[in-house]
Each structure stands twice: as C-alpha cells, then as structure tokens.
Amino acid sequence: MSTNEKTATLPPIPAKRYFTIGEVSELCLVKPHVLRYWEQEFTQLKPVKRRGNRRYYQHHEVLLIRRIRGLLYDEGFTISGARNRLGDGPDMPFDQEAAVRLTGDAGSSLGDDRSGLSPVNRDCSAGMKVAVEEALHFELLSNHLQTLGVRYGDLPVHDGLWEMAERTRFDLLARMALVPRTLEARGLDACPLVHRKLLDVGDEKAAAIIAIILRDEVGHVALGNYWYRKVCQEQGLPDFD
C-alpha cells in the first residue's frame, strides 16, 4: 500500500444496511482480494453470500474493516496481533492505554499478558475487560454531562438493552444472540452518525468519547460472537451467520 493510501481520509459511510465488496473497497481503501483474505483471517467478518458467491457486508462490518485497516496499515500490527487486539485470538489484551488515559492506573492490575492463563480464566479475563471498558464509558459520559450542567439520569432514555438482558438472564444463547449480536451491533451502526452530529454542533469532547466507545464496542460484539458460536457448537446448533 502506498503512503498516500495509508494517510488518505476515508469517505463517510452511507446510511444503508448492506454494501457490496466493491463499495466496501472504496469506503475502506482496501482492494477486494485483500478483503476476501481478511475474511479468512478475522472470524468476525461474516458477509452474507448470495448467488454467484457475491458478498454483502453489513454496516458494522465496514466499521470493523476500517479498524482492521488501521491496525495493520497505520499502527503496524501483524495479522495475529490485530486479531488479538480485536478479541479474535487466544490472547485478548486489555486496553491499558484507554484505562490509563481515563482513570489513571485503575485497570492496570488486569495486565496485558494472558498467555499463562487457563482457557477458563482467559474467558473470565475477557469478560472482565468488557466490564472495565463499560465502566470507563459510563465515567466518560457522566463526567462530560456534568460539564454541561446535567447529571447522568437527568434526561429520559430507553432501557432496551437492560430489559433484554433481564429477559435473557436464564438463556446464554438467547443473551448472546440478542444483546451483543443485535442491540450492541445496532449501536455500532448508530455511532458514526452520532459522532458526525456532535462534530457538526462543535462538541469535540463528546465526539471523542463516542469514538472511544465505538472502538471498544467492536471488541464487545466480537466477544459476543465468540460465545454465541461456542454455545451453538456445544448444543449442536447451526449459528445462523
């Protein structure tokens, strides 16, 4: 890839559900044959395949491809390193940089090296990573709202995510299918639009918070995909991807 391609500004993603591989190539500045290769290397990428093996990517997959592109081309990660960074490998490193930036060293005790952990402990560690990041997201939003003269909870919001978590509390498969893979994935689709609107009104701090949330939530959805497929496999069910 040329230097110009690495530093080029990516175009805005249109508000629609499915994108052809050609459209994704233009939106992400990644050649189609590279996209097909990444599909083999990153299990989160599951484009719908129709007649003639034509691929159709969903909005959140376009966002994920941009993240992969950034890790490989801009940050210098290897394929294996990028997989781990996105939570698609045996070691899912804790995002210590975000923790230090937001709350000092509050999350540093989780560490980065998980190679010595058993599979069970590694799974628990991955879940803790999500919990810590969600707590950091809340702290970011709560602190910023206070600078605007309101507190978290003052304004009306829906509780659809919590309601779904309650409804699926006794069914892990339903929980993974409906919370991370559906509701949180929809959140990924909404984040770019919210980010642009915040920039349009001049709230760069809020836009930066949304960018952090979007980055972390890609990994949360990926972890939900991992558990969904794992439970399907254990129960002998197709995963309907």
N, C-alpha and C positions, 0 to 999 in steps of 0.2 A: 504494500500500500504506500502511496506517495505521501510526502509531508503535507501537501495541500489537502488530501483526503482526510488525513488524521485530524487536521485542525479546522476542517470545514464546519460551518454551522448547520446543524441538521434542520430540515424543514419541519413545520408543525404537522402533527398527526391529525388527519381529518376525523371528524366525529362520526365514525361508522363502525360496524361490528366486525366485518371481515375484510381482509386485504390479500390480494394475490401476491405471489412471490416476487413478481416484477415491481409491484407497488412497495413492498417491504424493502426491496433492494434500493429503490430510490429514496425512501424515507430514512433508511439507516446507513446508506452509502456502503453497502456490503453486497458483493456480487452474488447472484443466485446460487452458483455452485458452492460458495462458501456457506451460505445459509443452509443448504442441504447437508453439508458436512457438520455444521454445528448441531443440526437436528440429531445426528448420531451421538454427539459428544455431550449434549446437555439434555437430560431426560425431561426437563420442564417444558421444552419445546415440543408441542404435540399439535401441529397444524392439521386441520381437517383435510382429508384426502378424498377427492371425488374422482369421477370418471377421467381416465387418462392420467391418473396419479397427480392431478392438479392440486396444488396446496393452497389452503386458505387460512391465514393467520388471524387470530383474534387480537383485539387492541392491546391487551395486557402482554401478549407475546411480542408485539412490536416494541413495547417498552422494555421487555426483558432482553430482546436482541440489541437494543441500544445500550443497555447496561453491559452485556457481554462484549460488545464492540469497544466500549470504554475501558473495560478491564484489560482486554487483550491489546488494543492498539494504543491507548493513551497511558495506561498505568503499567504496562509491561508484564502483566500476568501470563503465565503459561496456561494451557487448556486445563490442566489439572488444578492449578491454583485458582483459576476463575471458577471452576466447578465447586471447589471447597468454599470459596468466598460467597457463592450464591446458595450454599447449603445443599449442593447436589453431590457431595462426596462424603467419604468416611469421616473426615475432619471438617467440622463446620465452625470456623474460627469466630470467636466473639469479637464484635466490632468495638474494640477498645478505644479506637480513635473517637468515635461518637460519644462514648461514655465519659472520656476524659474532657472532651470539649464541653459537655453539658453539665456534668456533676463531679468534676474533679476525678478522683480515682475510685469512686464508689463502686464501679463494676469491675475493677481490675483484679479482684480476687478470683474471678472465674478463669482468668488466664487465657492464653492462646493455644497452648499445646495440649491436645486431647488424644494424642497418639497412644498413651498408656492406659486409656480408659477402656473398660469392657463395653460391648455393644449396648448393654442396658444403661450403663452410666453415661455413655455417649448420647443416647437418645434423651435421657433426662437433662443432660447439659445443653442439648439443642433446645429443649423446651424452656429451660431457664434463660437462654439467650433471648428467645422471643419475649418472655415475661419482662426481662430487664429493658429491652428496647421499647416495649409498650409503655412501661413506666416512664421512660425518658420522653416518649412522645407526649404523654399527659403533662409532664412537667414543663416541657417547651410551650405547649398550648396554654396551660394555666398561667404561666409567668407572662406570656405575651398578652393575654387577655387583661391581666391586671394593669399593664401599661396603658391599656385603652379605657380604663375606668370601670371594668366589669370583672366578675369572677366566673370561673368555670361552674356552670349550673344555673347562672342567672338567665340565660337565653334558652328558649324552647328548642329541643332537638328530639329526634326519634330515637327509640331504643331497640331498633330492629335486630341489631347484632346480639345484644344481651338476651332479647326474647328468644331468638333462635338457639342461642347457647343453652337456655333453660329448657327449651322443648326437646333438645337432643342430648340432654345430660346423661341419659342411660343407654345411648347408642353411639359408639365411637364412629362407626362407618357413616351414619347419618350426620354426625357432627362434622367430620372431615369433608363430606360432600357438600354440605350446605353453608358452613361458616367460612373456612379459608378458601375453598374452591369456588364458591358462589358469591357470598356477600363481600368478603375481603377482595376477591378478584374484581368485583364491580367497583370497589374503592380505588383500585389501581387505574381503572378506566377513567374515573372521575378526577383523579389528582391532577393530570396535565391541564384540564380546563380550569380547575380551581386555581392552580399555580398562575396561569396566564391572567385570570381575572384579578388576582391580588397584585400582580405586577402592573396591570392597567390602572389600578387605583393608587399605586405608589407605595404599597405596603411590602417593601422588600424583605423585611424580617419575617413576616408571615409566609411569604413565598418561599423563603429559605427553609422554614420549618416544614412546609408541605413537601419540599424536595427531599428532605431527610426522611420523612415518613414514607414517601414513595420508594426511596431506595431500600429501606428496611423491609417494607411490606412485600416486596418482590420475594425476599427470602422466606417470609412467613407463609406466603401462598405456596412456595416451593416445598416447605416442610409439610404443609397440609397435604400436598400431592403425594409426598413420600408415604405418609401414614395412610392415606386413602388407598393407595395401591398395595401397601403392605397388608392391610386388613382384608382387602379384596382377595389377595393371594392366599391368605390364611383361611379364608372362608370358601375358597374355590369359586369365586365370582368373577365375571368379567368386569374390568374397571370402567367401561363405557367412555373411555377417552376417544 
